[in-house]
Amino acid sequence: MSSKVIIGAQWGDEGKAKIIDILSQEAEVVVRSQGGNNAGHTVVANDETYKFHLIPSGILYEGTKCIVGNGVVIDPEGILGEIDGIAAQGISTSNLRISKRAHLVMPYHKALDGIKETYRGEGDIGTTKKGIGPCYMDKAERSGIRVCDLYNEEVFKARVRDNVEIKNRIIKYVYEQDIQFDADEIIAEYLEFAKRLAPFVTDTTVEVYAALKEDKKVLFEGAQGTLLDIDLGTYPYVTSSHPVTGGVCVGAGIGPTEIDECIGVMKGYITRVGKGPFPTELFDAVGDQIRDKGHEFGTTTGRPRRCGWFDAVIGKFAVRTSGLTSIALNKIDVLSDLDEVKICVAYQKGDVVLNEFPASLEELAECSPIYESMPGWGPIDHIKHYSDLPDTAKAYITRCEELCGAKITMVGVGPDREQNIYVN
């Protein structure tokens, strides 16, 4: 391992944190490159549960440098709360680094996120209301405020005042809401945040590049999933950044030639949070069983996830758009005790069979899954070696691999870091 990227290859919630945690044991540097605290990673280790939103989960390993890159949007209150929370669990954050170039989530971003979602009514997109989208909007509009601005007080004050004046007008006159922000209050609060964040702030692009040139083992940690990508996902039900492997280069400040391996994490079934078409969604007792057994409730929001059969059309799309060199197939233990399991191999749209994932949500909504059925298997959460898996489970893994077009090298049979099987 010199440099590896791990991304979610479905709609997020694939169990990336567990795979990241396993590979972090070998890593010397772990880098987060996009998203904000709208994402959540849960790691179970040594009978302890750790929940991460902005801090890379490599922080569990003493001596591993953990970098929050320039492509991440940072809620200072959120990351400081996370620092305090994991410190209370006995974890040091002395090796945490935060990019000077990362943009800041401001209080008006959170307010606008909630106001806009309410304003959309039945057309809401299921945002977490953490202010992520409005922060990325300001970034693209070139009115955003970055971490480095915290340390130039005059610049920071001027930019906050300009933004507050505009946001207050939008809130009052466009959305007709009574919420108004006081620039001086925000300035005072954020300058206090700046004092606590100062030991962590640096030019992370320099640190990442130096680590790569020194041939250190660098792990790039993705958040969310392929189908939530702003360009490639199920637009508009997407996030505001690029969770695909290409987003790592920009969000960490490195070139594509620095990446050696691209690993996509998938579940042995598929889930989705919020609205939008979902061809393999289950509305029956099997779907309920998968949700309950897989504990499919959001780390960040607590919302129940929609559950369905494994979709190889999506898997193939993720392999193609992210150049995946391998797949980690998680949570196949959740399918234990089912007499029959299914894999979606294509879509039926009227008289037409679609083998590729469509761009249009309207077209996707007209698609129904074409399934292959396979026999199920019994409990496997105790199994340590691939050769000991039931033949039916191995046949399922092999078929998923064939359909997606990339080698499955890891199989998850439970939530703990030890419940991971390497495929020879």
Secondary structure, 3 states (H helix, E strand, C coil): CCEEEEEECCCCCCCHHHHHHHHHCCCCEEEECCECCCCCEEEEECCEEEEECCCCHHHHCCCCEEEECCCEEECHHHHHHHHHHHHHCCCCCCCEEEECCCEECCHHHHHHHHHHHHHHHHHCCCCCCCCHHHHHHHHHHCCCCEHHHHHCHHHHHHHHHHHHHHHHHHHHHHCCCCCCCCHHHHHHHHHHHHHHHHHHEECHHHHHHHHHHCCCCEEEECCCCHHHCCCCCCCCCCCCCCCCHHHHHHHHCCCHHHCCEEEEEEECEEEECCCCCCCCECCCHHHHHHHHHCCCECCCCCCECEEEEEEHHHHHHHHHHHCCCEEEEECHHHHCCCCEEEEEEEEEECCEEECCCCCCHHHHHCCEEEEEEEECCCCCCCCCCHHHCCHHHHHHHHHHHHHHCCCEEEEECCCECCCEEECC
